[in-house]
Amino acid sequence: MSAKVLERFPAGSPRGSWPAEEYAAARRAEGEPATVVMDLNSDAFLVVVEGPDGDGRA
């Protein structure tokens, strides 16, 4: 499995993960199965869409 990162949000934001959760919710409302994950290396919340390897996503 691979994942496409749709957007990044800094974890140090005063609102924490809320901006990422709101962005993911808006993408889900549009039919995109977006999920929020934490990237510990970059200290950021990522909104991602998972897909099988080799599906042509960049």
C-alpha positions in Angstrom: 0.0 0.0 0.0 1.1 3.6 -0.6 -0.4 6.9 0.4 -0.8 10.2 -1.3 -0.3 13.3 1.0 -3.0 15.8 0.3 -2.0 18.4 2.9 0.4 19.0 5.8 -0.4 20.8 9.1 2.3 21.7 11.7 1.7 19.8 15.0 2.8 22.9 17.0 -0.2 24.8 15.9 -2.3 26.2 18.8 -5.3 24.2 17.5 -3.3 20.9 17.4 -4.8 18.4 14.9 -8.1 20.3 14.4 -7.1 22.0 11.1 -6.0 18.6 9.7 -9.2 16.9 10.9 -11.4 19.7 9.4 -9.6 19.4 6.0 -9.9 15.6 6.0 -13.6 15.9 6.9 -14.1 18.3 3.9 -12.4 15.8 1.6 -14.5 13.0 2.9 -17.6 15.0 2.3 -16.4 15.3 -1.4 -16.1 11.5 -1.6 -12.3 11.3 -1.0 -11.4 8.7 1.7 -9.0 11.1 3.6 -7.4 10.2 6.9 -5.2 12.1 9.3 -1.9 10.6 10.4 0.9 12.0 12.5 4.4 12.2 11.0 6.7 12.1 14.0 9.8 12.8 11.9 8.5 16.2 10.6 6.3 16.9 13.6 3.3 17.4 11.4 -0.2 16.0 10.8 -0.7 14.7 7.3 -4.0 14.3 5.5 -3.5 11.2 3.3 -5.5 9.0 0.9 -4.3 5.4 0.8 -4.2 3.4 -2.4 -2.6 0.2 -3.8 1.0 0.4 -5.0 1.4 1.3 -8.6 -2.1 2.9 -9.0 -0.6 5.9 -10.9 -0.8 8.4 -8.1 2.1 10.9 -7.8 
